Amino acid sequence: MPTPLSNPSDLSNVGRVGRLDLHYARQGQRTILAKSRCTSPWHLFPTMYLDDSGSAFTSFVNPSGGFVAGDQLSIHASLERDAHVVFSTPSANRVYRSLGEEARQTVTLSVASGAILEWFPEVTIPFSGSRFVQAMDVRLEKGATALIWDSLASGRMARGERWAFASLRNEIRITTASGDRLLERYEVRPDQYPVGLVSQYDYVASLFVVSDSLDPTRWPPLRGIVADVLASQGSDLLGGVTEATVPGMAVKLVARSSEVLVTVQELLWDAIRRALCGFSRPFLRRY
């Protein structure tokens, strides 16, 4: 479970212990940000509408440029019934070198019946010597849908920092209304444990799609489409798709370049979004 944060009222925590609270509601044909609150370093761009789906696009902004040792940042979002939200970031999530302390991010997401959550942040880049912990807890009511994308770079390749970070721990937990869970948990310490086959690639990514509102007979054809997308990139990408322990599917992949990673992400997102809600993927605005 996510680790509790330190007291945010302590002045020594300003800029280091940041909390972002978001609450979304359906209003007519659109989803609106009904309530929000944030503490430094979190900031928000105004909610945008990038297509005809009525989904509220929200971009998380950390003006510090990344995670510094000792940071304890958290995001808490809730979606009311039939709300539809797309979360992203304007740039990569950088994790800076640490002499000992870890940087931490905790994410809790609550999705009500009929609501759709799309979580597509940019890639996390751990710098040489960095230490990072991320814990994500997603809870779905009956009829809710979640698309969760998470990607990791081996480091700053242009500086020769491939798999040179000190440690990285990551946990993604998705719990359905029935109490069933999909759990991904891993820890990487390249200096202590060889990363094996993954060392030949520069990017690792996961995509989890969970929904009990989709006709079960539609999942196998959709998994077939996903498998075809993964196979389309040849030797530059290695990946697979499997039936999840909850209604949905899990996709894991490794890629040799950022171009391949972005291409595959866009193709997968588009195919899955069309199947689940009848809309193509949004074209995200970068700043």
N, C-alpha and C positions, 0 to 999 in steps of 0.2 A: 504494500500500500504506500501511497505518497508519504514522504517524510514531512512532518509539521515544520513550518517555517519559524524563524526567530521572531521576536517581538518587533513588528514593523514600526512601532512608535518610538523606538530607541533611535536617537539622532545618529548614532554610529552606523545605523542600518540604512540611512537615506541613500538611495541610489544603488544599494546592494540587495535589499530585501524589497522586491517590487511585486505588487499584486494587481491583477487585472480581473475585474468582475463584469460579466456581460450577460444580459437577459434579453432574449428575442421573442417576439410575438407575431402572429399572423394578423395583418390588417388589410382586408380586401384581397387583392391579387398579389400583394407584396408582403415580405417579411420585414419588420422594422426592429431596430435596436431600441427596446422599450426602456431599459435601464443600463447604466454603465458606471463604473468607478475604477480609477486606476491610480497607482502610486508609482513614483519614479523608480526605475527608468522607463516604465511602459508608457507608450502614447498610442493614440488611435487615429488613423485617417477616418474621415466621415464615411459611413456606409455607402456603398455604391451598388448599382444595378447594371450588370454587364450583358444581360440577355433578357429574353422574355419569360424566363422561368419564375421571376419574382424573388429569386434567391438574393439574400443580403450578403454582399461580398465585404469581408472584413480583413484588413491587413494589420498585423501586429508590428509595431515599430519600437525598436530598442535603439535610441540615438547613440548609445555608447559604442555601437558597432559590433557587440558580441558579448560573450560571457567571460567574466573575469573571475579569478580564483576567489572563493568566498561568496559569490553571488548566490542568492536564493530567490529565484523568480517563480511566480506561479500564475496560471491562467485558469479561471473558473467560468464556465459558460453553461447556460441552460437554454434549451429551446422548447417553447410551448407547443401545444398541439398544432400540427400542420405547418410549423415554421420550416424554413429552408435556408441554410446558412453555408457559405463557402469561406473557410479560413485559409489565409496564406500569409506570407511574409514578403517584403519588397526586395530582399536580397538574402544571400546565404547566412546561416547562423554560425558565427565564428566563435570558437572556444580558444581563449588565449593561454599561453604557457603559464604553468603554476609551479611554485616551489614546494607545494605540499597540500594546500587546501583544494577541495573540489568545488566546481561550479555546479549548481543544481537547478533543474527546472521541473516543476510539478504541474500537471495538467489534469483537470477534472471536467468532464463533459457529460451533461445530462440531456437526453433526447426523448421528448414526449411522443405519444402515439401520433403517427402520421407525419412526423417531422423528419427532415433529411439533413444530415450533417456531412459536410465534405471538408476534410482536413488535408490540405496540400501545401505545407510549408516548403520553402527552399531547402536545399541540402545543408546538413550540418558539417562544418569543416573543423576538425580538431587540430590545432597547431601542435608542433613538436613540444613535448613535455606537458601538454594540457591534461586536465582531469575533469571529467564531466559525468554527471548522473542525471538521467531523465526518467520520470515516472509518469505514465499516462493512464488514467482510469476513465473509461467510457461506459455509461450505463444507459441502456435502451429500454424504453417501455414497449409494450406489444404494438406492433405496426410501425415502429421506428426503423430508420435506415441510417447506416454509417459507412462512409468511405474514408479510410484512414491510410494515409501515405506517410512513410518515414524513410529518409535516405541519409546516407553517411558517406563522406569522402574519406579517402585514406590519409588525407592531409593536404598541405600546400605543395602540389606536385612540382610547380615551377621552381620551388626552392629546394627540391630534393627531399621533402618531408613525407615520404610515403611510409605509413604505418609507424610513425615516430612519436605518437602521443603516448602519455604515460598510462592512462586508463580511461575506459569508457564503459559505463553501465547503463543499460536501457531496459525498460519494462513497459509493455503495452498490454493493458487488460481491458477486454470488452465483455461486458456482462449483459445478457439478454433478460427479458421479462420473466422467462422461465427459471432464471438462476444459472443457466449454462454459461460457460466462460470460454473465451478464446484468449490465450495468454502467450505472449512472446517475451522471453527474458534472456538476456545474454550479458556477458562481461568480457571485454577485450583488454588484454595487457600485452601488447606486442613484444615488450622487452622480456617478459617472463614466459609467455606461451606463444609459439609460432602460430601464425594465422593460416598456415597451410595453403590450400588451393586458392583461397581468397586473395593471397598476396600477389597473384598474377593480375588482379583487377584493381581499379582505383575507386570504384563506387559499389556500395551495397544498398539495397532498398527492399522495403516490404510494403505490400498493399493488402489491406484487409477490407473485405466487403461483407457487411452483415445486414440482413434484412429478413424478417419473418413474414413480410407482406408480399413477397414475390412468390408466384406459383412455383413449387419445388421442381416441376418438370422443366422450368426454364433455366435452372442452374447448369445442368450438364452442357447444353449448347453454348452458354455464355463462357463456361470454362474452356470450351473448345476454341472460341474466338480469342480468348486471352492466350492460350497456348500458341495459336498461330502468330499472334503479335510477337511473342517472345522468340519464336523461331525465325522471324523475319530479319533479325539483326545479325545472323550468322555467328561467327566466332567472336565478335565483339561483345557478345552478351551471353550469359548462361543463366537460365531461369526455369522456374516451374510453377505450376498452379495445382492446388489440391483442394478437395472438399474440406471445409472447416468443421470443427467440432460443434459449431452453431450454424444456423441457416445462413449460408454464404460461401465464401471461398477465401483462401489465403494465397498470396503470390509472393515469391521470393526471387530476387535476381541480383546478379553482379554484372557490372559493365566496365569496359575499358576506358571510356571517355565520357565527359559531361554531355557531349552532343548525343551520344547513344542513350544515356540516361534520360535526358529531356525528351527525346523522340519517343522512347518507349512509354514514359509517363503520360505524355499527351495522347498517344494512341490508346493506351489502356483506359485512361480516364474517359476519353470520348466514347469508346465502345460500351463501357459499363454504365456511364451516365445515360446514354441513349436507351439502354435496356431497362434501367430502373425508373427513369422519370421522363423519357421521351425527348430530352434536350441534348444537344451537343455540348462538349465541354466549353466553359467560358474562356475567353482570351484575356488572360490576366494583364493588367496594366502594371508596368514596372516604373519605379521612380528612382 
